[in-house]
C-alpha cells in the first residue's frame, strides 16, 4: 500500500516550510511508501523558493502553476499527478495535522472505504478558535448536506480518497466550493461509495492570511450534480 499527500499552496511562505518539516518528522514512523506533491498555485511570495529548498528531502514533486488558478484546479493537478493507492488532501496552513495522515489512510484501508473525512462533526470532532461566522456557515452548509446525503462534513479539506475514484475526475470549481463539488461528483458517479468520517478538531491558522471568502462557498453551479 502507498499513499500520496497533495498540498495546494498559494502564498504560504509563512507556513509551508514548517508543514514540510512536520510531515518529514511524522513520516519517520510510517511504514508505507508515500510521496508529497505540492502544487504551488501561482504564488507571488517566497512559497516556491521555500519548497525548492526542501525538495530533495522528500519523494514527490513540486508542480507550479504560472498563474493562480484556485484551490479546485490545484487539487485537480495534484490528483492527476499522484501515484499512491490513496490520495490525502490537506491545507498548507498547518490547520491540518500531519499526524492524522496515517489515521485517514488506515481508516480507508481497514474499512474498504473510498472516502475518509477528517470530520469536525463526527462524534469527538469540533473547531477551536475558528471565527464565529465561519462556524455558522459551515454548520448550516454541512447540516443541509448531511440531511440529503448522510455526510456530516463534506466541505472539509482534510480527506483521503481511493485513487480509483478521483484519478479520472476533473474538478471544475476554482474556489473552496470544490470540496463540495468533489463529493457530489463521487456520489453521482458511484452512488454506493463507502464514506467514513473520523473525528478531527480543526484549529484556526496561526500564521499567514486566510484565503476563505463567503462568496467562494456559495456556488450554485454545484446544483448540476444534485439535480
C-alpha positions as CSV (number, residue, x, y, z in Angstrom):
1,X,0.0,0.0,0.0
2,X,1.2,3.5,-0.8
3,X,-0.3,7.0,-0.4
4,X,0.2,10.4,-1.9
5,X,-0.2,13.7,0.0
6,X,-1.5,16.5,-2.1
7,X,-1.0,20.0,-0.7
8,X,-2.2,23.1,-2.7
9,X,-0.3,26.2,-1.7
10,X,-0.9,29.8,-2.6
11,X,1.2,32.5,-0.9
12,X,2.0,30.3,2.1
13,X,5.6,31.4,2.8
14,X,4.9,31.7,6.5
15,X,3.7,28.1,6.9
16,X,4.9,25.8,4.0
17,X,8.4,25.2,5.3
18,X,7.0,24.3,8.8
19,X,4.5,22.0,7.2
20,X,7.1,20.1,5.2
21,X,9.3,19.7,8.3
22,X,6.4,18.4,10.4
23,X,5.4,15.9,7.6
24,X,9.0,14.7,7.4
25,X,9.2,14.3,11.2
26,X,6.0,12.4,11.4
27,X,6.9,10.2,8.4
28,X,9.7,8.6,10.4
29,X,7.1,6.3,11.9
30,X,5.3,5.5,8.6
31,X,5.8,2.0,7.1
32,X,4.0,2.6,3.9
33,X,5.5,4.1,0.8
34,X,4.5,7.7,0.4
35,X,5.0,10.8,-1.7
36,X,4.4,14.5,-1.2
37,X,3.0,16.5,-4.1
38,X,2.9,20.3,-3.5
39,X,1.0,22.4,-6.1
40,X,2.2,26.0,-5.9
41,X,-0.8,27.8,-7.3
42,X,0.8,30.8,-8.8
43,X,2.2,32.2,-5.5
44,X,3.7,35.7,-5.7
45,X,5.7,35.4,-2.4
46,X,8.5,33.1,-1.4
47,X,6.4,29.9,-1.3
48,X,8.1,28.4,-4.3
49,X,11.6,29.3,-3.1
50,X,11.0,27.7,0.3
51,X,9.6,24.5,-1.2
52,X,12.6,24.2,-3.5
53,X,15.0,24.3,-0.6
54,X,13.3,21.2,0.9
55,X,12.6,19.4,-2.4
56,X,15.4,17.0,-2.0
57,X,14.3,15.8,1.4
58,X,11.1,14.0,0.3
59,X,9.9,11.7,-2.5
60,X,7.4,13.5,-4.7
61,X,7.3,16.7,-6.7
62,X,6.6,20.4,-6.8
63,X,4.2,21.4,-9.5
64,X,3.9,25.1,-10.3
65,X,1.0,27.0,-11.9
66,X,2.2,30.0,-13.7
67,X,-0.8,31.9,-12.5
68,X,-3.3,31.5,-9.6
69,X,-6.0,29.0,-10.8
70,X,-7.7,28.5,-7.5
71,X,-8.0,25.6,-5.0
72,X,-10.1,23.4,-7.2
73,X,-7.6,23.4,-10.1
74,X,-4.7,22.9,-7.7
75,X,-6.4,19.8,-6.3
76,X,-7.1,18.6,-9.9
77,X,-3.5,19.0,-10.8
78,X,-2.5,17.0,-7.7
79,X,-5.0,14.2,-8.3
80,X,-3.6,13.7,-11.8
81,X,0.0,13.6,-10.6
82,X,-0.5,11.3,-7.6
83,X,0.7,7.7,-7.9
84,X,-0.3,6.3,-4.5
85,X,-3.1,3.9,-3.8
86,X,-4.7,6.5,-1.6
87,X,-4.6,10.3,-2.0
88,X,-4.7,12.5,1.1
89,X,-5.5,16.2,0.6
90,X,-4.6,18.8,3.2
91,X,-4.2,22.5,3.5
92,X,-0.8,24.2,3.7
93,X,-1.6,26.4,6.6
94,X,-0.9,24.0,9.5
95,X,-4.6,23.7,10.4
96,X,-4.4,20.0,9.3
97,X,-2.1,18.0,11.5
98,X,0.2,15.5,9.6
99,X,-0.1,13.0,12.4
100,X,-3.7,12.4,11.2
101,X,-2.5,11.3,7.7
102,X,-1.9,7.6,8.6
103,X,-5.2,7.6,10.6
104,X,-7.1,8.6,7.5
105,X,-5.2,6.1,5.2
106,X,-5.6,3.2,7.6
107,X,-9.4,4.0,8.0
108,X,-9.7,3.8,4.2
109,X,-7.9,0.5,4.0
110,X,-9.4,-1.2,7.1
111,X,-13.0,-0.2,6.2
112,X,-12.5,-0.6,2.4
113,X,-13.8,3.0,2.1
114,X,-13.4,5.1,-1.0
115,X,-13.6,8.4,1.0
116,X,-12.4,9.1,4.6
117,X,-13.0,12.6,6.0
118,X,-11.3,14.2,9.0
119,X,-14.6,15.4,10.3
120,X,-15.4,18.3,12.5
121,X,-18.9,16.9,13.0
122,X,-18.2,13.3,13.8
123,X,-18.5,12.5,17.5
124,X,-15.4,13.8,19.1
125,X,-14.6,16.4,16.4
126,X,-15.0,20.1,16.6
127,X,-13.5,23.5,15.9
128,X,-11.2,25.6,18.1
129,X,-10.6,29.4,17.8
130,X,-12.4,29.5,14.4
131,X,-14.2,32.8,13.7
132,X,-17.9,32.5,14.7
133,X,-19.2,33.5,11.3
134,X,-17.3,30.7,9.6
135,X,-18.6,28.2,12.2
136,X,-22.2,29.2,11.5
137,X,-21.7,29.0,7.7
138,X,-20.0,25.6,8.0
139,X,-22.7,24.2,10.3
140,X,-25.6,25.3,8.0
141,X,-24.0,24.1,4.8
142,X,-22.9,20.8,6.2
143,X,-26.2,20.3,8.0
144,X,-28.1,20.6,4.7
145,X,-25.6,18.2,3.0
146,X,-25.9,15.7,5.9
147,X,-29.7,15.8,5.7
148,X,-29.8,14.9,2.0
149,X,-26.7,12.7,1.7
150,X,-25.8,11.5,5.2
151,X,-22.3,13.0,5.1
152,X,-21.6,15.3,8.1
153,X,-18.5,17.3,6.9
154,X,-18.5,17.3,3.1
155,X,-16.7,20.7,3.0
156,X,-13.7,19.5,5.0
157,X,-10.4,19.8,3.1
158,X,-8.6,17.1,5.0
159,X,-9.7,13.9,3.2
160,X,-8.4,10.6,2.0
161,X,-9.6,9.2,-1.4
162,X,-9.1,5.8,-3.0
163,X,-7.2,6.8,-6.1
164,X,-9.6,4.9,-8.4
165,X,-12.4,7.4,-7.8
166,X,-10.6,10.7,-8.3
167,X,-7.9,10.0,-10.9
168,X,-10.2,10.4,-13.8
169,X,-12.2,13.3,-12.3
170,X,-11.9,16.8,-13.5
171,X,-12.5,19.5,-10.8
172,X,-14.2,22.5,-12.3
173,X,-14.7,24.8,-9.3
174,X,-11.8,27.2,-8.7
175,X,-12.6,28.1,-5.1
176,X,-13.5,26.4,-1.7
177,X,-16.8,25.1,-3.2
178,X,-14.6,22.5,-5.0
179,X,-14.7,20.4,-1.8
180,X,-18.5,20.0,-2.2
181,X,-18.2,19.5,-5.9
182,X,-15.8,16.6,-5.5
183,X,-18.1,14.8,-3.0
184,X,-21.2,15.5,-5.1
185,X,-19.4,14.1,-8.2
186,X,-18.3,11.0,-6.3
187,X,-21.9,10.4,-5.1
188,X,-23.2,10.9,-8.7
189,X,-20.6,8.7,-10.4
190,X,-20.6,6.0,-7.7
191,X,-23.8,6.2,-5.6
192,X,-22.7,3.4,-3.3
193,X,-19.3,4.6,-2.3
194,X,-18.4,3.9,1.3
195,X,-17.7,7.1,3.3
196,X,-16.1,7.0,6.7
197,X,-15.8,10.1,9.0
198,X,-13.2,10.2,11.7
199,X,-13.3,12.9,14.4
200,X,-11.0,15.9,14.0
201,X,-10.7,19.1,15.9
202,X,-9.8,22.0,13.5
203,X,-8.0,25.0,14.8
204,X,-7.7,28.3,13.1
205,X,-4.4,29.2,11.3
206,X,-1.7,30.8,13.4
207,X,0.3,32.3,10.6
208,X,-0.4,33.8,7.2
209,X,-3.6,35.1,5.7
210,X,-6.8,33.0,5.2
211,X,-8.0,32.7,1.6
212,X,-11.6,31.9,2.5
213,X,-14.4,34.2,1.4
214,X,-18.1,33.7,1.8
215,X,-18.7,34.3,-1.9
216,X,-16.4,31.3,-2.7
217,X,-18.6,29.0,-0.8
218,X,-21.9,30.0,-2.4
219,X,-21.5,28.3,-5.7
220,X,-25.0,27.5,-7.1
221,X,-23.5,25.8,-10.1
222,X,-22.9,22.8,-7.8
223,X,-26.6,22.0,-8.1
224,X,-25.9,20.4,-11.5
225,X,-24.5,17.4,-9.7
226,X,-27.5,17.2,-7.4
227,X,-30.4,17.5,-9.9
